[in-house]
Amino acid sequence: MPAFEYSALDTHGQHQKGVLEGDNPRQIRQMLRESGLLPLEVSTVSDQGVGIKRSRRHHHLHADELALLTRQIATLLATGAPVAEALHTAARQARNPRIARVLHGVRARVVEGHGMAVGMHDFPGVFNEIFRATVGAGEQTGRLDRVLSRLADYTEARHALNQRVQQALIYPSFLITMSIAILAGLLGYVVPKIVQVFANMNQQLPLLTRLLISLSDFLRDWWWLLLALLITVIWLIRRALRQPALRERWHRLLLRMPLIGNLIRGIETARFARTLSILAGSGVPILDALSISAEVLGNLPMRHALQEVAERVRGGDGIASSLERSGYFPPMAVYLIASGEGGGNLEDMLERAAQQQERETQSVIGTALALFEPLMIVVMGMVVFIIVLAILMPIFQLDQLVK
């Protein structure tokens, strides 16, 4: 029985929204009228349909929300509850209306006789290809509860890694922003006030002072033009990076940078290893798991290299040797994967490789921050010193200027 999302008015003229299950939209409208509601719109619950203010973001869930509902369903299934009943119970307990709509939509497919993975295909904005493939493998092997529990762990671990990277970038971004604001304040307000003292001397000021005054005047008169140019450049860069060829060149350039390249390799390798671990451990065929894992990578050269790895494995090569041949993946991760292939415990070695790369990524970020802070202080000190020197030089030569 499919699920339908409705929009209706009650007897007081208040707008009501919700989800009901029925055979067709006509039955849903009849149910609403019997409940004293005036139906306005009725649509099938799906990311792909045309619903009430439907969009891809409409059913997007945060990683914490996705992990929580996945763990709830896994717990209910572990108690022996049928899939449809577990989805219904989780939907009733959901405080977020979006989660309830998604679960009702998936449950509707299950009630119709389809698998849970088929129901998730209607919500690609919530359940990505990894999620759907893993759930499908869990249904086939009869280990859906354990698979969902591992998916919850995977979602939480991936979200934690992204959060650590984002948190590490907060301080440098704040420091750079404050530095630019301080320089703008000095050049736009402080410097003009001070140099007014020398404006009526009719003498040639030192070169450094004249350059500082010219820069200050330019910023005060043309700041809007600089801002417009900055916005235009950012827009043009983002537009250019939408082209696959240019984006791949840019990603390849990032991989060649000493510190940034190592950081990107570590993050992408950790994502790949953890994704392949959960897919292989859930019963997904290794070739399909490699192809799906490639889609997780954001760096295009590494994604294409992983797709080539899948083709080599299809031809009979080993995973570790194919990864090593690509030249993009760290040697330690390749060594751990090779140990897993040789010892028959590939899943465990992939998980260990992911953890090792995450620890190394944290170490690289810590080292970068430790270097960035004093470097930024030195740069700001030099800039402020130049500004102060440009202001003091006319004062040191005040006797000559007066004469």
C-alpha positions as CSV (number, residue, x, y, z in Angstrom):
1,M,0.0,0.0,0.0
2,P,1.7,3.2,-1.1
3,A,2.1,6.3,1.1
4,F,0.8,9.7,0.2
5,E,1.8,13.1,1.5
6,Y,-1.2,15.5,1.8
7,S,-1.8,19.2,2.4
8,A,-5.3,20.1,3.8
9,L,-7.3,22.7,5.7
10,D,-9.1,21.9,9.0
11,T,-12.4,23.4,10.1
12,H,-10.7,26.5,11.6
13,G,-8.8,27.2,8.3
14,Q,-5.5,26.0,9.6
15,H,-3.1,24.4,7.2
16,Q,-2.3,20.7,7.9
17,K,0.3,18.4,6.4
18,G,1.0,14.7,6.9
19,V,1.4,11.3,5.5
20,L,-1.3,8.6,5.0
21,E,-1.3,5.2,3.4
22,G,-3.9,4.2,0.9
23,D,-4.6,2.6,-2.5
24,N,-4.7,5.8,-4.5
25,P,-5.0,9.6,-4.1
26,R,-8.8,9.4,-4.3
27,Q,-9.0,7.2,-1.2
28,I,-6.7,9.6,0.7
29,R,-8.9,12.5,-0.2
30,Q,-11.9,10.6,1.0
31,M,-10.2,9.7,4.3
32,L,-9.3,13.4,4.8
33,R,-12.9,14.5,4.2
34,E,-14.1,11.9,6.7
35,S,-11.7,13.3,9.2
36,G,-13.1,16.8,8.7
37,L,-10.3,18.1,6.5
38,L,-10.4,19.8,3.1
39,P,-7.7,18.3,0.9
40,L,-5.6,20.7,-1.1
41,E,-2.9,18.5,-2.5
42,V,-2.1,14.7,-2.4
43,S,1.1,13.3,-3.8
44,T,3.1,10.1,-3.6
45,V,5.9,10.2,-1.1
46,S,9.1,10.1,-3.1
47,D,12.2,12.1,-3.8
48,Q,11.6,11.7,-7.6
49,G,8.0,12.6,-7.8
50,V,6.3,15.9,-8.1
51,G,5.0,16.5,-4.6
52,I,4.2,19.4,-2.3
53,K,7.1,21.8,-2.7
54,R,9.2,18.9,-3.8
55,S,12.9,19.2,-4.2
56,R,16.0,17.1,-3.5
57,R,16.7,19.1,-0.3
58,H,13.2,18.4,0.9
59,H,14.1,14.9,2.0
60,H,17.7,15.4,2.7
61,L,18.7,14.2,6.2
62,H,21.7,15.1,8.3
63,A,24.3,12.4,8.9
64,D,23.3,12.2,12.6
65,E,19.6,11.8,11.8
66,L,20.4,9.1,9.2
67,A,22.6,7.2,11.6
68,L,20.0,7.4,14.4
69,L,17.1,6.1,12.3
70,T,19.3,3.3,10.9
71,R,20.3,2.2,14.3
72,Q,16.7,2.3,15.5
73,I,15.6,0.1,12.6
74,A,18.5,-2.3,13.2
75,T,17.5,-2.6,16.9
76,L,13.9,-3.3,16.1
77,L,14.9,-5.9,13.5
78,A,17.2,-7.6,16.0
79,T,14.3,-8.2,18.3
80,G,12.5,-10.2,15.5
81,A,10.1,-7.5,14.3
82,P,9.1,-7.7,10.6
83,V,10.6,-5.0,8.4
84,A,7.3,-3.2,7.7
85,E,6.5,-3.1,11.5
86,A,10.0,-1.9,12.3
87,L,9.7,0.9,9.7
88,H,6.3,1.9,11.0
89,T,7.5,2.0,14.6
90,A,10.5,4.1,13.7
91,A,8.3,6.5,11.8
92,R,6.0,6.9,14.8
93,Q,8.9,7.6,17.1
94,A,10.5,10.1,14.6
95,R,10.2,13.7,15.8
96,N,11.4,15.1,12.5
97,P,8.5,15.1,9.9
98,R,11.0,14.6,7.1
99,I,12.2,11.3,8.7
100,A,8.6,10.1,9.1
101,R,7.8,10.9,5.5
102,V,10.9,9.0,4.3
103,L,10.1,5.9,6.5
104,H,6.5,5.9,5.4
105,G,7.6,5.9,1.8
106,V,10.0,3.0,2.3
107,R,7.4,1.1,4.3
108,A,4.9,1.5,1.5
109,R,7.2,-0.3,-0.9
110,V,7.8,-3.0,1.6
111,V,4.1,-3.6,2.2
112,E,3.7,-3.8,-1.6
113,G,6.0,-6.8,-1.5
114,H,9.3,-5.1,-2.5
115,G,12.5,-5.2,-0.5
116,M,13.7,-2.4,1.7
117,A,16.4,-1.5,-0.7
118,V,13.8,-1.0,-3.5
119,G,12.0,1.4,-1.2
120,M,15.2,3.3,-0.6
121,H,15.6,3.8,-4.3
122,D,12.7,6.3,-4.2
123,F,14.8,8.5,-1.9
124,P,18.2,9.0,-3.5
125,G,18.7,12.2,-1.6
126,V,18.6,10.3,1.7
127,F,20.0,6.8,0.9
128,N,23.0,6.9,-1.5
129,E,24.2,4.1,-3.7
130,I,26.4,2.6,-0.9
131,F,23.4,2.5,1.5
132,R,21.1,0.9,-1.0
133,A,23.6,-1.7,-2.2
134,T,24.5,-2.7,1.4
135,V,20.9,-3.0,2.5
136,G,20.2,-5.1,-0.6
137,A,23.1,-7.4,0.2
138,G,21.9,-7.7,3.8
139,E,18.4,-8.7,2.6
140,Q,19.8,-11.4,0.4
141,T,22.1,-12.8,3.1
142,G,19.5,-12.5,5.9
143,R,21.7,-10.3,8.0
144,L,19.8,-7.0,7.5
145,D,19.9,-6.1,11.2
146,R,23.7,-6.5,11.4
147,V,24.2,-4.7,8.1
148,L,22.1,-1.7,9.3
149,S,24.0,-1.6,12.5
150,R,27.3,-1.4,10.5
151,L,25.8,1.2,8.3
152,A,25.0,3.3,11.3
153,D,28.6,3.0,12.5
154,Y,29.9,3.8,9.0
155,T,27.7,6.9,8.8
156,E,28.8,8.1,12.2
157,A,32.5,7.5,11.5
158,R,32.3,9.3,8.1
159,H,30.5,12.2,9.7
160,A,33.0,12.4,12.5
161,L,35.9,12.5,10.0
162,N,34.3,15.3,8.0
163,Q,33.6,17.2,11.2
164,R,37.2,16.9,12.4
165,V,38.5,18.3,9.1
166,Q,35.9,21.2,9.2
167,Q,36.8,22.0,12.8
168,A,40.5,22.0,11.9
169,L,39.8,24.6,9.2
170,I,37.8,26.9,11.5
171,Y,40.8,28.5,13.3
172,P,42.8,29.2,10.2
173,S,39.8,30.7,8.5
174,F,39.0,32.9,11.5
175,L,42.7,34.0,11.7
176,I,42.8,34.9,8.0
177,T,39.5,36.8,8.2
178,M,40.6,38.8,11.3
179,S,43.9,39.6,9.7
180,I,42.3,41.0,6.6
181,A,39.8,43.0,8.7
182,I,42.6,44.5,10.8
183,L,44.6,45.5,7.7
184,A,41.5,47.0,6.1
185,G,40.9,49.0,9.2
186,L,44.5,50.2,9.4
187,L,44.7,51.2,5.7
188,G,41.1,52.5,5.4
189,Y,40.8,54.5,8.6
190,V,44.0,54.8,10.7
191,V,46.5,55.6,8.0
192,P,44.5,58.5,6.4
193,K,44.0,60.1,9.9
194,I,47.7,60.0,10.6
195,V,49.0,61.2,7.2
196,Q,46.8,64.3,7.3
197,V,49.5,65.7,9.5
198,F,51.9,65.7,6.6
199,A,49.4,66.9,4.0
200,N,50.2,70.6,4.2
201,M,54.0,70.5,4.3
202,N,54.4,70.8,0.6
203,Q,57.5,68.5,0.8
204,Q,58.1,65.2,-0.8
205,L,57.4,62.3,1.6
206,P,59.5,59.2,1.7
207,L,58.8,56.6,-0.9
208,L,57.4,54.0,1.5
209,T,55.0,56.6,3.0
210,R,53.8,57.7,-0.5
211,L,53.1,54.1,-1.4
212,L,51.2,53.5,1.8
213,I,49.1,56.6,1.2
214,S,48.4,55.6,-2.4
215,L,47.4,52.1,-1.3
216,S,45.1,53.6,1.4
217,D,43.5,56.0,-1.0
218,F,42.9,53.3,-3.6
219,L,41.3,51.0,-1.0
220,R,39.0,53.7,0.2
221,D,37.9,54.8,-3.2
222,W,37.7,51.5,-5.0
223,W,36.9,48.9,-2.4
224,W,33.6,48.2,-4.1
225,L,35.4,47.4,-7.3
226,L,37.8,45.0,-5.6
227,L,34.8,43.3,-3.9
228,A,33.0,43.0,-7.2
229,L,36.2,41.6,-8.9
230,L,36.6,39.1,-6.1
231,I,33.0,37.9,-6.4
232,T,33.4,37.7,-10.2
233,V,36.6,35.7,-9.9
234,I,35.1,33.2,-7.4
235,W,32.0,32.8,-9.7
236,L,34.2,32.2,-12.8
237,I,36.4,29.7,-10.9
238,R,33.3,27.8,-9.7
239,R,31.8,27.8,-13.1
240,A,35.0,26.6,-14.7
241,L,35.4,23.8,-12.2
242,R,32.0,22.5,-13.3
243,Q,33.8,21.3,-16.4
244,P,35.1,17.8,-15.8
245,A,38.4,18.3,-17.6
246,L,39.3,21.5,-15.8
247,R,38.1,20.1,-12.5
248,E,40.3,17.0,-13.0
249,R,43.3,19.2,-13.8
250,W,42.7,21.2,-10.6
251,H,42.3,18.1,-8.5
252,R,45.5,16.7,-10.0
253,L,47.3,19.9,-9.1
254,L,46.1,19.7,-5.5
255,L,47.5,16.2,-5.3
256,R,51.0,17.5,-6.3
257,M,51.1,20.1,-3.5
258,P,53.3,18.9,-0.7
259,L,51.0,19.2,2.4
260,I,47.6,19.5,0.7
261,G,48.3,16.5,-1.5
262,N,49.1,14.2,1.4
263,L,46.0,15.4,3.3
264,I,43.7,14.7,0.3
265,R,45.3,11.3,-0.2
266,G,44.7,10.4,3.4
267,I,41.1,11.5,3.6
268,E,40.2,9.9,0.3
269,T,42.0,6.6,1.1
270,A,40.2,6.4,4.5
271,R,36.8,6.9,2.8
272,F,37.6,4.3,0.2
273,A,38.9,1.7,2.7
274,R,36.0,2.1,5.1
275,T,33.4,2.0,2.4
276,L,34.9,-1.1,0.8
277,S,35.1,-2.7,4.2
278,I,31.4,-2.4,4.9
279,L,30.4,-3.4,1.4
280,A,32.6,-6.5,1.3
281,G,31.6,-7.4,4.8
282,S,27.9,-7.1,3.9
283,G,28.1,-9.6,1.1
284,V,28.3,-7.2,-1.9
285,P,30.5,-8.7,-4.7
286,I,34.0,-7.3,-4.6
287,L,33.8,-5.9,-8.1
288,D,30.5,-4.1,-7.4
289,A,32.0,-2.9,-4.1
290,L,35.0,-1.4,-5.8
291,S,32.9,0.4,-8.4
292,I,30.6,1.8,-5.7
293,S,33.5,2.8,-3.5
294,A,35.0,4.8,-6.4
295,E,31.9,7.0,-6.3
296,V,32.6,8.0,-2.7
297,L,35.9,9.8,-3.7
298,G,35.6,13.5,-4.4
299,N,39.1,13.7,-6.0
300,L,38.6,12.9,-9.7
301,P,42.1,11.4,-10.5
302,M,41.8,9.1,-7.5
303,R,38.2,8.2,-8.5
304,H,39.3,7.3,-12.0
305,A,42.3,5.4,-10.7
306,L,40.0,3.3,-8.4
307,Q,37.8,2.6,-11.4
308,E,40.8,1.3,-13.3
309,V,41.6,-0.8,-10.2
310,A,38.2,-2.4,-10.5
311,E,38.9,-3.2,-14.2
312,R,42.2,-4.8,-13.3
313,V,40.7,-6.8,-10.6
314,R,38.0,-8.0,-13.0
315,G,40.9,-9.1,-15.2
316,G,42.4,-11.2,-12.4
317,D,44.9,-8.8,-10.7
318,G,44.9,-8.3,-6.9
319,I,43.4,-5.2,-5.2
320,A,46.6,-4.2,-3.5
321,S,48.9,-4.5,-6.5
322,S,46.4,-2.6,-8.6
323,L,46.2,0.2,-6.0
324,E,50.0,0.3,-5.8
325,R,50.3,0.6,-9.6
326,S,48.0,3.7,-9.6
327,G,50.5,5.6,-7.5
328,Y,47.8,7.6,-5.6
329,F,47.2,5.5,-2.5
330,P,49.6,5.6,0.5
331,P,52.0,2.7,0.8
332,M,50.9,1.8,4.4
333,A,47.2,1.4,3.3
334,V,48.3,-0.7,0.3
335,Y,50.4,-2.9,2.6
336,L,47.5,-3.5,5.0
337,I,45.2,-4.4,2.1
338,A,47.8,-6.8,0.7
339,S,48.0,-8.4,4.1
340,G,44.2,-8.8,4.2
341,E,44.2,-10.3,0.7
342,G,46.9,-12.8,1.6
343,G,45.5,-13.7,5.0
344,G,41.8,-13.9,4.0
345,N,40.7,-11.1,6.4
346,L,40.4,-8.3,3.8
347,E,37.5,-6.7,5.7
348,D,39.4,-6.3,8.9
349,M,42.5,-5.0,7.2
350,L,40.4,-2.4,5.2
351,E,39.0,-1.2,8.5
352,R,42.4,-1.0,10.0
353,A,43.7,0.9,6.9
354,A,40.9,3.4,7.3
355,Q,41.7,4.0,11.0
356,Q,45.4,4.3,10.2
357,Q,44.7,6.9,7.5
358,E,42.4,8.8,9.7
359,R,45.0,9.0,12.5
360,E,47.6,10.1,9.9
361,T,45.2,12.7,8.6
362,Q,44.8,14.1,12.1
363,S,48.6,14.2,12.5
364,V,49.0,16.1,9.2
365,I,46.3,18.6,10.2
366,G,47.9,19.1,13.6
367,T,51.3,19.7,12.0
368,A,49.9,22.1,9.5
369,L,48.1,24.1,12.2
370,A,51.2,24.2,14.3
371,L,53.1,25.7,11.4
372,F,50.4,28.0,10.2
373,E,49.8,29.9,13.5
374,P,53.4,31.2,13.9
375,L,53.7,31.8,10.2
376,M,50.6,33.9,10.2
377,I,51.8,35.9,13.2
378,V,55.2,36.6,11.5
379,V,53.5,37.7,8.3
380,M,51.1,40.0,10.2
381,G,53.9,41.4,12.3
382,M,55.9,42.2,9.1
383,V,52.9,44.0,7.5
384,V,52.2,46.0,10.7
385,F,55.9,46.8,11.0
386,I,55.9,48.2,7.4
387,I,52.8,50.3,8.1
388,V,54.3,51.7,11.3
389,L,57.7,52.4,9.6
390,A,55.9,54.2,6.7
391,I,54.2,56.4,9.3
392,L,57.3,57.0,11.4
393,M,59.7,57.8,8.6
394,P,58.2,61.3,7.9
395,I,58.4,62.0,11.7
396,F,62.1,61.0,11.8
397,Q,62.6,63.4,8.9
398,L,60.4,66.1,10.4
399,D,63.2,68.7,10.7
400,Q,64.1,68.4,7.0
401,L,60.4,68.5,5.9
402,V,59.8,71.7,8.0
403,K,62.9,73.4,6.5
